[in-house]
Structures are given as C-alpha cells and as structure tokens.
Amino acid sequence: MSRGGARHAEAKSGRILNTASNYGVTGSALRTPYSAAKAGIIAFTKTLAQELAPDGILVNTVAPGPTDTPRVMGKESPEARKQRWSQIPMGRTGQPEDLAEAFYFLTTPESNWITGQTFHVNGGLVTP
Amino acid sequence: MRLHGKVAVVTGGAQGIGRAIALGLGREGAKIVVADLQSDKAKNVVDELQALGTEGYPAEVNVANESSVKRLANATFDRFGRVDILVNDAGVYLKSLVVEMSEELWDRTINVNLGGNFLCSRAFISSMRKQKSGRIISIASGIAHYGAKEFAPYAASKAAIIGFVKALAREVGADGITVNAICPGAANTAMPRTHRTEEELMARLRTNPLGHVLEPEDFVGPILFLASDAASYITGQAINVNCGSYMI
C-alpha cells in the first residue's frame, strides 16, 4: 500500500500513516507474531521516511495502547477491565476517537516537520 | 479558536521558540503569561499578543529559584484566576568540554533546565488538579537522544526532562493532567548562534532529510495539538519535531 501511494506522489508532498501498537515496543507474551509485526512497522516507517523525505512525503506511525474496540472489549470481563484501568495513568481505556485525533494531526500542516516518528496514544501506559 | 478562555504560562517566552509558542497559543485565543528572566523582552511579546487581540502579562522569573517561581504562580492567579497550560521552555545552553567544565556551569545548566521544570510544574499542579484538567508541555531537545560534544550538561538536563515528564505523567494522569515533551531539532534561533558562525549554523540547519531550516514557529503546531482536547489520551511522551533528523 505504501509503495502504491508513494509512486503517485508526484506533487512532492504526501502523508503515509501506519498503525503499530505499544506491543511493538514492549512485546507481549503469547503474541509473538503480532508484536514482531508491529515492531517491524515502526522500523519500516523510519526507513520509508528516510527514503521519501527528498520527495516531501512524510511517513509516521500511530501506536495505540488499549483501545475500546470490539476485538478487545469482547474478550474482557468487567473485573479485568477495572484492573486494566488501574494500570493506565489517565485512568481509562482509549477510544477510537483518541487515535483518530492523532492520525488527523499527522495529516495537517501543523505536523509538517515530523517524519519517521511513532506516536504513542495509550494514556501513559507505555512511555518508551 | 481552539484555546478560547484558556490561560497559558510560557517560561522562556520572551524570545526564540518560547516567544513563538506564546504567540501561537495567543493566536488560538489563550491568555498568556510571558514568564522570562528578560522582562523587557517579555513586555514586547505582551504587546504582540495584544495586537493579536488577546491578553498577555509579562512576569519576570528565575525558574531555578523557588520563591521566584512562587511569585510567578501568584501573579498568574491574581491576573487570570487559573492556569490550563504550562509550557516549560526556559533554558540555558552553555558550552564546555567535560574535562574542562566548571562545577558552576554544570550546576547552572541542571538547575535552570531541569530544576526549572520541577519547580514550575509543581507550582501549577495543585490548581490544575482542582479543575481536573491541565496540560504540562516541556521543551526537551533532540540532543537528549543523540548527545552533543561540549554540551554534556545540556544533553543530560534535556534527557532528564524526558524522565521527569514520564514520571510526572504517571503521578497526575488521574487528575486529567497530561505531561509531555517536545524534542526540537536544531532550529534557527539565537541560542546556537552563541557558539557557531552564521555559515556553520545555516549549513547544519539544512542538514536533515526534509532539507528544511526549522524556525521557532515550526514547533507551534505540535504544541497546539498537545495543548488541545485532541491529545487528552497522550501523556508521558516525547515528540520529535526534527524534520526526520533522528528517528527514535
């Protein structure tokens, strides 16, 4: 997908946004391929950012922490949920909207000079 | 106007990146306390804020001195009644090889750059706690990550700011307060000019993957994002704004 987008970036500008995970930095037992893949996305983002910078194309990744999506919430008991909240400095799980705000920021002129970076949106759970 | 009705304190707000941040937050409607050792320059920034249609207040402060910081906090509450955003930007950039360094140079750098973050953050936390919201944003530096020959105390102080930000974020998150850092890449300000010729500086500033010379105004957007409701779930992070010169 990134390659397809980059080929069309003739206007010397563009934004590529990837989605990693805090597990890409911390790892997560029993989630080896997921964690490895997400770590790979972070390194891929940095490499592509270096390759595409001369064309004015910015490449960044957003790394969500625990977020209220059906995939996460479906597996979680109310007790487990409370336990999880107690570990998150902001005292709540993330909402999809929290991530949308970070993605949106990375498409605006206000982030014109940010590239190759990982934005951790996790309520302070992981602070690499 | 994203910050209408908000009050922001910007230390080191009289010049360079701090001035750009003060004006940038003011442009979004925030009332600004321009806190700086250089009160004449702070007054000029307040005049600029008034021309933008918002209020400013110049406060003389030595961020390394607790009673001076307390006077800043009192002046802020007397003038505006609250504080929503604290930007810790005040800092010094002093040059010396480690083997030749005076203890005074080391102490001054740590006390102003790191101690200032500690004293100023602490002075405004209780008020932010009461309103269950607040934003503390510290200006660290890319040098925190990659170091810089002849600037060991500066590098150490900026790396320590990142550690401080991560710890404080964990202390105050439950009160709705986020704490983050921005790590600017080398920028076109007065600070590096004290140690480099104009030619050296401009050559260095252009050496980044995007080939853009970072200006003080370039850091305003990321600060506005972190100061806004949009970033309410981002805390304890250090955001690199460096044209891709260092990806970590």
Chai-1 contact restraints between the chains, C-beta under 6 A:
chainA,res_idxA,chainB,res_idxB,connection_type,confidence,min_distance_angstrom,max_distance_angstrom,comment,restraint_id
A,K46,B,M247,contact,1.0,0.0,6.0,A-B,restraint_1
A,A49,B,G244,contact,1.0,0.0,6.0,A-B,restraint_2
A,Q50,B,P209,contact,1.0,0.0,6.0,A-B,restraint_3
A,A53,B,P209,contact,1.0,0.0,6.0,A-B,restraint_4
A,A53,B,L210,contact,1.0,0.0,6.0,A-B,restraint_5
A,A53,B,G244,contact,1.0,0.0,6.0,A-B,restraint_6
A,P89,B,A169,contact,1.0,0.0,6.0,A-B,restraint_7
A,P89,B,R170,contact,1.0,0.0,6.0,A-B,restraint_8
A,P89,B,G173,contact,1.0,0.0,6.0,A-B,restraint_9
A,M90,B,G173,contact,1.0,0.0,6.0,A-B,restraint_10
A,G91,B,A174,contact,1.0,0.0,6.0,A-B,restraint_11
A,G94,B,Y233,contact,1.0,0.0,6.0,A-B,restraint_12
A,D98,B,Y233,contact,1.0,0.0,6.0,A-B,restraint_13
A,E101,B,A230,contact,1.0,0.0,6.0,A-B,restraint_14
A,F105,B,F225,contact,1.0,0.0,6.0,A-B,restraint_15
A,E110,B,G221,contact,1.0,0.0,6.0,A-B,restraint_16
A,W113,B,D218,contact,1.0,0.0,6.0,A-B,restraint_17
A,W113,B,V241,contact,1.0,0.0,6.0,A-B,restraint_18
A,W113,B,C243,contact,1.0,0.0,6.0,A-B,restraint_19
A,I114,B,V241,contact,1.0,0.0,6.0,A-B,restraint_20
A,T115,B,G244,contact,1.0,0.0,6.0,A-B,restraint_21
A,G116,B,G244,contact,1.0,0.0,6.0,A-B,restraint_22
A,G116,B,M247,contact,1.0,0.0,6.0,A-B,restraint_23
A,Q117,B,N240,contact,1.0,0.0,6.0,A-B,restraint_24
A,H120,B,Q237,contact,1.0,0.0,6.0,A-B,restraint_25
A,V121,B,Y233,contact,1.0,0.0,6.0,A-B,restraint_26
A,V121,B,I234,contact,1.0,0.0,6.0,A-B,restraint_27
A,G123,B,Y233,contact,1.0,0.0,6.0,A-B,restraint_28
A,G124,B,A169,contact,1.0,0.0,6.0,A-B,restraint_29
A,G124,B,G173,contact,1.0,0.0,6.0,A-B,restraint_30
A,G124,B,T235,contact,1.0,0.0,6.0,A-B,restraint_31
A,G124,B,G236,contact,1.0,0.0,6.0,A-B,restraint_32
A,T127,B,K166,contact,1.0,0.0,6.0,A-B,restraint_33
A,T127,B,G236,contact,1.0,0.0,6.0,A-B,restraint_34
